Amino acid sequence: MVVYVDTSVIMAAIDRGDSKSQAADRFLLREREKVISPLVLVEIFSVVSRNYDRLIYGLDMEIGESDLPAVIARLSMRKYGLNLACPFEKELTIFGEVPAEIKLAFMLSHQLKLRTPDLLHLSIAWYLKLNGYGLDRFATFDSEILKKAEKVERLTGIQVFEP
């Protein structure tokens, strides 16, 4: 069983001030097969860049502000055994060719009515499931995604859960 790990879980694990930090850390260390997408990496870069002062506090090494996002992303991948999945095959739509997961996002958008990043995470996970990655679960702390868990499972066959 493979689980797609949402950015919210990774950020909770590395942010010791987060109330869900210990649960996220335990979950990430316990789960064996985990995947992330390039979108997760972009979000880690964004969150870390906006919270540099808070996240750098307490680290016993000097890391420049422009380097910290890459350091945290890479160390998180290594510590938690996160595998990067980069599918990005193209599909034909009425707009021309687009990445396949974008086409899936088009299909889910009117049914889930989620914010764009949340919709993209779910469509990437669904694409991975459809293309033999063995993905069947989606771990998140995102309350909007969790509210739609039953609908996501009905539409995609992916179980959404909070670690």
Rosetta constraint file for C-alpha pairs under 8 A:
AtomPair CA 1 CA 33 HARMONIC 6.83 0.50
AtomPair CA 1 CA 134 HARMONIC 6.19 0.50
AtomPair CA 1 CA 135 HARMONIC 6.28 0.50
AtomPair CA 1 CA 136 HARMONIC 6.36 0.50
AtomPair CA 1 CA 137 HARMONIC 7.64 0.50
AtomPair CA 2 CA 32 HARMONIC 7.89 0.50
AtomPair CA 2 CA 33 HARMONIC 4.95 0.50
AtomPair CA 2 CA 34 HARMONIC 5.69 0.50
AtomPair CA 2 CA 35 HARMONIC 7.24 0.50
AtomPair CA 2 CA 133 HARMONIC 7.47 0.50
AtomPair CA 2 CA 134 HARMONIC 5.70 0.50
AtomPair CA 2 CA 135 HARMONIC 4.40 0.50
AtomPair CA 2 CA 136 HARMONIC 6.03 0.50
AtomPair CA 2 CA 137 HARMONIC 6.56 0.50
AtomPair CA 3 CA 33 HARMONIC 6.44 0.50
AtomPair CA 3 CA 34 HARMONIC 4.98 0.50
AtomPair CA 3 CA 35 HARMONIC 6.31 0.50
AtomPair CA 3 CA 135 HARMONIC 5.73 0.50
AtomPair CA 3 CA 136 HARMONIC 6.31 0.50
AtomPair CA 3 CA 137 HARMONIC 4.61 0.50
AtomPair CA 3 CA 138 HARMONIC 5.43 0.50
AtomPair CA 3 CA 139 HARMONIC 6.71 0.50
AtomPair CA 4 CA 34 HARMONIC 5.90 0.50
AtomPair CA 4 CA 35 HARMONIC 4.96 0.50
AtomPair CA 4 CA 36 HARMONIC 5.84 0.50
AtomPair CA 4 CA 125 HARMONIC 6.26 0.50
AtomPair CA 4 CA 135 HARMONIC 6.99 0.50
AtomPair CA 4 CA 137 HARMONIC 6.28 0.50
AtomPair CA 4 CA 138 HARMONIC 4.76 0.50
AtomPair CA 4 CA 139 HARMONIC 6.21 0.50
AtomPair CA 5 CA 9 HARMONIC 6.69 0.50
AtomPair CA 5 CA 10 HARMONIC 7.44 0.50
AtomPair CA 5 CA 34 HARMONIC 6.54 0.50
AtomPair CA 5 CA 35 HARMONIC 6.18 0.50
AtomPair CA 5 CA 36 HARMONIC 5.71 0.50
AtomPair CA 5 CA 138 HARMONIC 6.14 0.50
AtomPair CA 5 CA 139 HARMONIC 5.09 0.50
AtomPair CA 5 CA 140 HARMONIC 6.71 0.50
AtomPair CA 6 CA 10 HARMONIC 7.04 0.50
AtomPair CA 6 CA 36 HARMONIC 7.23 0.50
AtomPair CA 6 CA 40 HARMONIC 6.68 0.50
AtomPair CA 6 CA 121 HARMONIC 7.23 0.50
AtomPair CA 6 CA 138 HARMONIC 7.23 0.50
AtomPair CA 6 CA 139 HARMONIC 5.95 0.50
AtomPair CA 6 CA 140 HARMONIC 5.18 0.50
AtomPair CA 6 CA 141 HARMONIC 7.90 0.50
AtomPair CA 7 CA 11 HARMONIC 6.09 0.50
AtomPair CA 7 CA 40 HARMONIC 5.30 0.50
AtomPair CA 7 CA 41 HARMONIC 7.95 0.50
AtomPair CA 7 CA 43 HARMONIC 6.67 0.50
AtomPair CA 7 CA 44 HARMONIC 6.70 0.50
AtomPair CA 7 CA 140 HARMONIC 7.54 0.50
AtomPair CA 8 CA 12 HARMONIC 6.05 0.50
AtomPair CA 8 CA 140 HARMONIC 5.99 0.50
AtomPair CA 8 CA 141 HARMONIC 5.61 0.50
AtomPair CA 8 CA 142 HARMONIC 6.49 0.50
AtomPair CA 9 CA 13 HARMONIC 6.23 0.50
AtomPair CA 9 CA 24 HARMONIC 5.70 0.50
AtomPair CA 9 CA 139 HARMONIC 7.11 0.50
AtomPair CA 9 CA 140 HARMONIC 5.68 0.50
AtomPair CA 9 CA 141 HARMONIC 6.07 0.50
AtomPair CA 9 CA 163 HARMONIC 7.94 0.50
AtomPair CA 10 CA 14 HARMONIC 6.43 0.50
AtomPair CA 10 CA 24 HARMONIC 7.08 0.50
AtomPair CA 10 CA 76 HARMONIC 7.42 0.50
AtomPair CA 11 CA 15 HARMONIC 5.95 0.50
AtomPair CA 11 CA 44 HARMONIC 7.25 0.50
AtomPair CA 12 CA 16 HARMONIC 7.41 0.50
AtomPair CA 12 CA 18 HARMONIC 5.65 0.50
AtomPair CA 12 CA 19 HARMONIC 7.79 0.50
AtomPair CA 12 CA 20 HARMONIC 5.87 0.50
AtomPair CA 12 CA 21 HARMONIC 4.72 0.50
AtomPair CA 12 CA 24 HARMONIC 6.15 0.50
AtomPair CA 12 CA 25 HARMONIC 7.90 0.50
AtomPair CA 13 CA 18 HARMONIC 7.83 0.50
AtomPair CA 13 CA 20 HARMONIC 7.29 0.50
AtomPair CA 13 CA 21 HARMONIC 4.39 0.50
AtomPair CA 13 CA 22 HARMONIC 6.56 0.50
AtomPair CA 13 CA 23 HARMONIC 7.61 0.50
AtomPair CA 13 CA 24 HARMONIC 4.85 0.50
AtomPair CA 13 CA 25 HARMONIC 4.72 0.50
AtomPair CA 14 CA 21 HARMONIC 6.84 0.50
AtomPair CA 14 CA 25 HARMONIC 7.69 0.50
AtomPair CA 14 CA 76 HARMONIC 7.79 0.50
AtomPair CA 15 CA 21 HARMONIC 6.33 0.50
AtomPair CA 15 CA 55 HARMONIC 6.91 0.50
AtomPair CA 16 CA 21 HARMONIC 5.71 0.50
AtomPair CA 16 CA 22 HARMONIC 7.90 0.50
AtomPair CA 17 CA 21 HARMONIC 7.25 0.50
AtomPair CA 20 CA 24 HARMONIC 6.04 0.50
AtomPair CA 21 CA 25 HARMONIC 6.04 0.50
AtomPair CA 22 CA 26 HARMONIC 6.08 0.50
AtomPair CA 23 CA 27 HARMONIC 6.07 0.50
AtomPair CA 23 CA 163 HARMONIC 6.69 0.50
AtomPair CA 24 CA 28 HARMONIC 6.09 0.50
AtomPair CA 24 CA 163 HARMONIC 6.39 0.50
AtomPair CA 25 CA 29 HARMONIC 6.15 0.50
AtomPair CA 26 CA 30 HARMONIC 5.96 0.50
AtomPair CA 27 CA 31 HARMONIC 6.03 0.50
AtomPair CA 27 CA 163 HARMONIC 6.11 0.50
AtomPair CA 28 CA 80 HARMONIC 5.65 0.50
AtomPair CA 29 CA 79 HARMONIC 7.99 0.50
AtomPair CA 29 CA 80 HARMONIC 5.70 0.50
AtomPair CA 32 CA 81 HARMONIC 7.84 0.50
AtomPair CA 33 CA 81 HARMONIC 7.86 0.50
AtomPair CA 33 CA 82 HARMONIC 7.83 0.50
AtomPair CA 34 CA 81 HARMONIC 7.01 0.50
AtomPair CA 34 CA 82 HARMONIC 5.36 0.50
AtomPair CA 34 CA 83 HARMONIC 6.15 0.50
AtomPair CA 35 CA 82 HARMONIC 5.48 0.50
AtomPair CA 35 CA 83 HARMONIC 4.62 0.50
AtomPair CA 35 CA 84 HARMONIC 5.74 0.50
AtomPair CA 35 CA 85 HARMONIC 6.34 0.50
AtomPair CA 36 CA 40 HARMONIC 6.13 0.50
AtomPair CA 36 CA 41 HARMONIC 7.95 0.50
AtomPair CA 36 CA 82 HARMONIC 6.43 0.50
AtomPair CA 36 CA 83 HARMONIC 6.04 0.50
AtomPair CA 36 CA 84 HARMONIC 5.06 0.50
AtomPair CA 36 CA 85 HARMONIC 6.12 0.50
AtomPair CA 37 CA 41 HARMONIC 6.96 0.50
AtomPair CA 37 CA 84 HARMONIC 5.56 0.50
AtomPair CA 37 CA 85 HARMONIC 5.31 0.50
AtomPair CA 37 CA 86 HARMONIC 6.23 0.50
AtomPair CA 37 CA 121 HARMONIC 7.86 0.50
AtomPair CA 37 CA 124 HARMONIC 7.43 0.50
AtomPair CA 38 CA 42 HARMONIC 6.32 0.50
AtomPair CA 38 CA 84 HARMONIC 7.07 0.50
AtomPair CA 38 CA 85 HARMONIC 7.49 0.50
AtomPair CA 38 CA 86 HARMONIC 6.75 0.50
AtomPair CA 39 CA 43 HARMONIC 6.19 0.50
AtomPair CA 39 CA 117 HARMONIC 7.98 0.50
AtomPair CA 39 CA 121 HARMONIC 7.25 0.50
AtomPair CA 40 CA 44 HARMONIC 6.17 0.50
AtomPair CA 41 CA 45 HARMONIC 6.23 0.50
AtomPair CA 41 CA 73 HARMONIC 6.57 0.50
AtomPair CA 42 CA 46 HARMONIC 6.21 0.50
AtomPair CA 43 CA 47 HARMONIC 6.03 0.50
AtomPair CA 44 CA 48 HARMONIC 5.91 0.50
AtomPair CA 44 CA 69 HARMONIC 6.66 0.50
AtomPair CA 44 CA 73 HARMONIC 6.52 0.50
AtomPair CA 45 CA 49 HARMONIC 5.92 0.50
AtomPair CA 45 CA 69 HARMONIC 4.70 0.50
AtomPair CA 45 CA 70 HARMONIC 6.89 0.50
AtomPair CA 45 CA 73 HARMONIC 7.47 0.50
AtomPair CA 46 CA 50 HARMONIC 6.27 0.50
AtomPair CA 46 CA 69 HARMONIC 7.79 0.50
AtomPair CA 47 CA 51 HARMONIC 6.19 0.50
AtomPair CA 48 CA 52 HARMONIC 5.59 0.50
AtomPair CA 48 CA 55 HARMONIC 7.18 0.50
AtomPair CA 48 CA 68 HARMONIC 7.17 0.50
AtomPair CA 48 CA 69 HARMONIC 5.43 0.50
AtomPair CA 49 CA 65 HARMONIC 7.24 0.50
AtomPair CA 49 CA 66 HARMONIC 7.57 0.50
AtomPair CA 49 CA 68 HARMONIC 7.66 0.50
AtomPair CA 49 CA 69 HARMONIC 6.38 0.50
AtomPair CA 51 CA 55 HARMONIC 6.11 0.50
AtomPair CA 52 CA 56 HARMONIC 5.81 0.50
AtomPair CA 52 CA 65 HARMONIC 6.50 0.50
AtomPair CA 52 CA 68 HARMONIC 7.55 0.50
AtomPair CA 53 CA 57 HARMONIC 6.37 0.50
AtomPair CA 56 CA 63 HARMONIC 7.82 0.50
AtomPair CA 63 CA 67 HARMONIC 6.31 0.50
AtomPair CA 63 CA 68 HARMONIC 5.91 0.50
AtomPair CA 64 CA 68 HARMONIC 6.14 0.50
AtomPair CA 65 CA 69 HARMONIC 7.87 0.50
AtomPair CA 67 CA 71 HARMONIC 6.27 0.50
AtomPair CA 68 CA 72 HARMONIC 6.02 0.50
AtomPair CA 69 CA 73 HARMONIC 6.06 0.50
AtomPair CA 70 CA 74 HARMONIC 5.99 0.50
AtomPair CA 71 CA 75 HARMONIC 5.98 0.50
AtomPair CA 72 CA 76 HARMONIC 5.88 0.50
AtomPair CA 73 CA 77 HARMONIC 6.22 0.50
AtomPair CA 74 CA 78 HARMONIC 6.27 0.50
AtomPair CA 75 CA 79 HARMONIC 5.89 0.50
AtomPair CA 76 CA 80 HARMONIC 5.84 0.50
AtomPair CA 76 CA 81 HARMONIC 7.86 0.50
AtomPair CA 76 CA 82 HARMONIC 7.48 0.50
AtomPair CA 77 CA 81 HARMONIC 5.48 0.50
AtomPair CA 77 CA 82 HARMONIC 4.58 0.50
AtomPair CA 77 CA 83 HARMONIC 7.05 0.50
AtomPair CA 78 CA 82 HARMONIC 6.76 0.50
AtomPair CA 87 CA 128 HARMONIC 7.49 0.50
AtomPair CA 88 CA 99 HARMONIC 5.23 0.50
AtomPair CA 88 CA 100 HARMONIC 6.31 0.50
AtomPair CA 88 CA 101 HARMONIC 7.08 0.50
AtomPair CA 89 CA 99 HARMONIC 5.44 0.50
AtomPair CA 89 CA 100 HARMONIC 5.53 0.50
AtomPair CA 90 CA 97 HARMONIC 5.84 0.50
AtomPair CA 90 CA 98 HARMONIC 5.25 0.50
AtomPair CA 90 CA 99 HARMONIC 4.33 0.50
AtomPair CA 90 CA 100 HARMONIC 5.13 0.50
AtomPair CA 91 CA 97 HARMONIC 5.32 0.50
AtomPair CA 91 CA 98 HARMONIC 5.49 0.50
AtomPair CA 91 CA 99 HARMONIC 5.98 0.50
AtomPair CA 91 CA 100 HARMONIC 5.06 0.50
AtomPair CA 91 CA 103 HARMONIC 7.01 0.50
AtomPair CA 92 CA 96 HARMONIC 5.50 0.50
AtomPair CA 92 CA 97 HARMONIC 4.39 0.50
AtomPair CA 92 CA 98 HARMONIC 6.45 0.50
AtomPair CA 93 CA 97 HARMONIC 5.98 0.50
AtomPair CA 93 CA 98 HARMONIC 7.02 0.50
AtomPair CA 93 CA 103 HARMONIC 7.24 0.50
AtomPair CA 98 CA 102 HARMONIC 6.48 0.50
AtomPair CA 98 CA 103 HARMONIC 6.79 0.50
AtomPair CA 99 CA 103 HARMONIC 6.74 0.50
AtomPair CA 100 CA 104 HARMONIC 6.44 0.50
AtomPair CA 100 CA 127 HARMONIC 7.33 0.50
AtomPair CA 101 CA 105 HARMONIC 6.14 0.50
AtomPair CA 101 CA 120 HARMONIC 7.27 0.50
AtomPair CA 101 CA 123 HARMONIC 5.31 0.50
AtomPair CA 101 CA 124 HARMONIC 5.23 0.50
AtomPair CA 101 CA 126 HARMONIC 7.86 0.50
AtomPair CA 101 CA 127 HARMONIC 5.85 0.50
AtomPair CA 102 CA 106 HARMONIC 6.30 0.50
AtomPair CA 102 CA 120 HARMONIC 7.12 0.50
AtomPair CA 102 CA 123 HARMONIC 7.12 0.50
AtomPair CA 103 CA 107 HARMONIC 6.50 0.50
AtomPair CA 104 CA 108 HARMONIC 6.29 0.50
AtomPair CA 104 CA 123 HARMONIC 5.48 0.50
AtomPair CA 104 CA 126 HARMONIC 7.82 0.50
AtomPair CA 104 CA 127 HARMONIC 7.42 0.50
AtomPair CA 105 CA 109 HARMONIC 5.81 0.50
AtomPair CA 105 CA 119 HARMONIC 6.04 0.50
AtomPair CA 105 CA 120 HARMONIC 6.07 0.50
AtomPair CA 105 CA 122 HARMONIC 7.82 0.50
AtomPair CA 105 CA 123 HARMONIC 5.21 0.50
AtomPair CA 106 CA 110 HARMONIC 7.74 0.50
AtomPair CA 107 CA 111 HARMONIC 7.89 0.50
AtomPair CA 108 CA 112 HARMONIC 5.96 0.50
AtomPair CA 108 CA 113 HARMONIC 7.94 0.50
AtomPair CA 108 CA 119 HARMONIC 7.43 0.50
AtomPair CA 108 CA 123 HARMONIC 7.57 0.50
AtomPair CA 109 CA 113 HARMONIC 5.35 0.50
AtomPair CA 109 CA 114 HARMONIC 6.88 0.50
AtomPair CA 109 CA 119 HARMONIC 6.89 0.50
AtomPair CA 112 CA 119 HARMONIC 7.91 0.50
AtomPair CA 112 CA 148 HARMONIC 6.97 0.50
AtomPair CA 112 CA 151 HARMONIC 7.51 0.50
AtomPair CA 112 CA 152 HARMONIC 7.62 0.50
AtomPair CA 114 CA 118 HARMONIC 6.17 0.50
AtomPair CA 114 CA 119 HARMONIC 5.75 0.50
AtomPair CA 114 CA 144 HARMONIC 7.17 0.50
AtomPair CA 114 CA 145 HARMONIC 7.44 0.50
AtomPair CA 115 CA 119 HARMONIC 6.14 0.50
AtomPair CA 116 CA 120 HARMONIC 6.06 0.50
AtomPair CA 117 CA 121 HARMONIC 6.20 0.50
AtomPair CA 118 CA 122 HARMONIC 6.35 0.50
AtomPair CA 118 CA 145 HARMONIC 6.95 0.50
AtomPair CA 119 CA 123 HARMONIC 6.10 0.50
AtomPair CA 120 CA 124 HARMONIC 6.02 0.50
AtomPair CA 121 CA 125 HARMONIC 6.21 0.50
AtomPair CA 122 CA 126 HARMONIC 6.07 0.50
AtomPair CA 122 CA 138 HARMONIC 7.98 0.50
AtomPair CA 123 CA 127 HARMONIC 6.03 0.50
AtomPair CA 124 CA 128 HARMONIC 6.21 0.50
AtomPair CA 125 CA 129 HARMONIC 6.24 0.50
AtomPair CA 125 CA 135 HARMONIC 7.16 0.50
AtomPair CA 125 CA 138 HARMONIC 7.46 0.50
AtomPair CA 126 CA 130 HARMONIC 6.16 0.50
AtomPair CA 126 CA 156 HARMONIC 6.12 0.50
AtomPair CA 126 CA 158 HARMONIC 7.26 0.50
AtomPair CA 127 CA 131 HARMONIC 6.18 0.50
AtomPair CA 128 CA 132 HARMONIC 6.59 0.50
AtomPair CA 128 CA 133 HARMONIC 5.36 0.50
AtomPair CA 128 CA 134 HARMONIC 7.61 0.50
AtomPair CA 128 CA 135 HARMONIC 6.43 0.50
AtomPair CA 129 CA 133 HARMONIC 5.57 0.50
AtomPair CA 129 CA 134 HARMONIC 5.80 0.50
AtomPair CA 129 CA 135 HARMONIC 4.78 0.50
AtomPair CA 129 CA 136 HARMONIC 6.61 0.50
AtomPair CA 135 CA 158 HARMONIC 7.56 0.50
AtomPair CA 136 CA 157 HARMONIC 6.93 0.50
AtomPair CA 136 CA 158 HARMONIC 4.78 0.50
AtomPair CA 136 CA 159 HARMONIC 6.25 0.50
AtomPair CA 137 CA 158 HARMONIC 5.17 0.50
AtomPair CA 137 CA 159 HARMONIC 4.64 0.50
AtomPair CA 137 CA 160 HARMONIC 5.89 0.50
AtomPair CA 137 CA 161 HARMONIC 7.50 0.50
AtomPair CA 138 CA 158 HARMONIC 6.67 0.50
AtomPair CA 138 CA 159 HARMONIC 6.05 0.50
AtomPair CA 138 CA 160 HARMONIC 4.70 0.50
AtomPair CA 138 CA 161 HARMONIC 6.32 0.50
AtomPair CA 139 CA 160 HARMONIC 6.08 0.50
AtomPair CA 139 CA 161 HARMONIC 5.28 0.50
AtomPair CA 139 CA 162 HARMONIC 5.73 0.50
AtomPair CA 139 CA 163 HARMONIC 6.28 0.50
AtomPair CA 140 CA 145 HARMONIC 7.59 0.50
AtomPair CA 140 CA 146 HARMONIC 7.37 0.50
AtomPair CA 140 CA 160 HARMONIC 7.33 0.50
AtomPair CA 140 CA 161 HARMONIC 6.33 0.50
AtomPair CA 140 CA 162 HARMONIC 5.31 0.50
AtomPair CA 140 CA 163 HARMONIC 7.08 0.50
AtomPair CA 141 CA 146 HARMONIC 7.37 0.50
AtomPair CA 141 CA 162 HARMONIC 5.54 0.50
AtomPair CA 141 CA 163 HARMONIC 7.58 0.50
AtomPair CA 142 CA 146 HARMONIC 6.22 0.50
AtomPair CA 143 CA 147 HARMONIC 6.09 0.50
AtomPair CA 144 CA 148 HARMONIC 6.73 0.50
AtomPair CA 145 CA 149 HARMONIC 6.33 0.50
AtomPair CA 145 CA 160 HARMONIC 7.78 0.50
AtomPair CA 146 CA 160 HARMONIC 6.61 0.50
AtomPair CA 146 CA 161 HARMONIC 6.70 0.50
AtomPair CA 146 CA 162 HARMONIC 7.35 0.50
AtomPair CA 148 CA 152 HARMONIC 6.05 0.50
AtomPair CA 149 CA 153 HARMONIC 6.19 0.50
AtomPair CA 149 CA 159 HARMONIC 6.95 0.50
AtomPair CA 149 CA 160 HARMONIC 5.12 0.50
AtomPair CA 149 CA 161 HARMONIC 7.25 0.50
AtomPair CA 150 CA 154 HARMONIC 6.17 0.50
AtomPair CA 150 CA 159 HARMONIC 7.83 0.50
AtomPair CA 150 CA 160 HARMONIC 7.77 0.50
AtomPair CA 151 CA 155 HARMONIC 6.11 0.50
AtomPair CA 152 CA 156 HARMONIC 5.81 0.50
AtomPair CA 152 CA 157 HARMONIC 7.22 0.50
AtomPair CA 152 CA 158 HARMONIC 6.65 0.50
AtomPair CA 152 CA 159 HARMONIC 7.39 0.50
AtomPair CA 152 CA 160 HARMONIC 7.25 0.50
AtomPair CA 153 CA 157 HARMONIC 4.50 0.50
AtomPair CA 153 CA 158 HARMONIC 4.73 0.50
AtomPair CA 153 CA 159 HARMONIC 5.24 0.50
AtomPair CA 153 CA 160 HARMONIC 6.99 0.50
AtomPair CA 154 CA 158 HARMONIC 7.91 0.50
